[in-house]
Every structure is written in C-alpha cells, then in structure tokens.
C-alpha cells in the first residue's frame, strides 16, 4: 500500500509538472502573437486605415483589446486566437488603405494625362 501511495504521489507530481510546463509553453506564443498583432494594428493605422478602412481597423482594435484581456486573465488559447484574428483584420485594413491610395494616385495620373492630351491636341490644331 505504501509503495502504491508513493507511486501515486510521483504520478501526481509529474502530472502537475507537465501541466505547468504546458501553461508556460502556451504563454510565450500567446504573448508573442499579441505583440505581433499590436504592431500590425499600428502599421495599419500609420497606413491610413482609420480613414480608408475604418470598419476593418475598428474590428482589429476590438479584437486586440479582447486578446489583451484574455492574456491578462491567463486564457492563452483565446488570447492567441484573438491576436491572430486581429492581425488578419489589421492586414486587411492596411491592404485596403494601400489600395485606396494607389487608386487615388492612378486617378490623379489619369487626369493629368487627360489634361496633357487636351493641351497637345489644342497645340496641334492651332
């Protein structure tokens, strides 16, 4: 009986150690994912997402807040999932912003070309 109690104690200690290791190993990736997502949101904002992709950046910010709350409450799995979703939303917002800027630049260039063609045509008809 004493031997089986000793083995049970060792098994319990081993299980506890494994659980602590699993929790610690989940914390690092979750923390890293939240940091990467935070940078993605900041990059999207700097790209003009607040003006050019407001719905996407609002969603990214909301998910970042929830990811930070999950991280603080040590729900590392949820924190990681939300951080990854926030990163995807932020990247979409940044892409939409960049696309809108490229479209505006293209439209401006097309307008400049139109005006230049009119001037060339006017010069050729005189």
PyMOL commands that set and color helices and strands:
alter all, ss='L'
color gray80, all
select helices_A, chain A and resi 2-46+49-52+54-72+76-125
alter helices_A, ss='H'
color red, helices_A
deselect
rebuild
show_as cartoon
